[in-house]
Amino acid sequence: MDEDETRRLLDAVRQATREAAELREQADAASARRREAVQACMDAGIPRQQIAEALGAHRSVIYRLLRH
């Protein structure tokens, strides 16, 4: 393997690492918005089963979301 190939492969690693970090930030922000929306539903008195259906998850997930 020559220096050009090594540089190209390492650049690909760096780029993928940057992309992964950006996507993690986006996912964290989306999770925070989802937590806020679930909390707003809870505060409004919407039944947990309806919230769970909107989440596409079991009701127990609601409690795990709000703990974080």
Secondary structure as UniProt FT lines:
FT   HELIX           3..43
FT   TURN            44..45
FT   HELIX           48..55
FT   HELIX           59..67
//
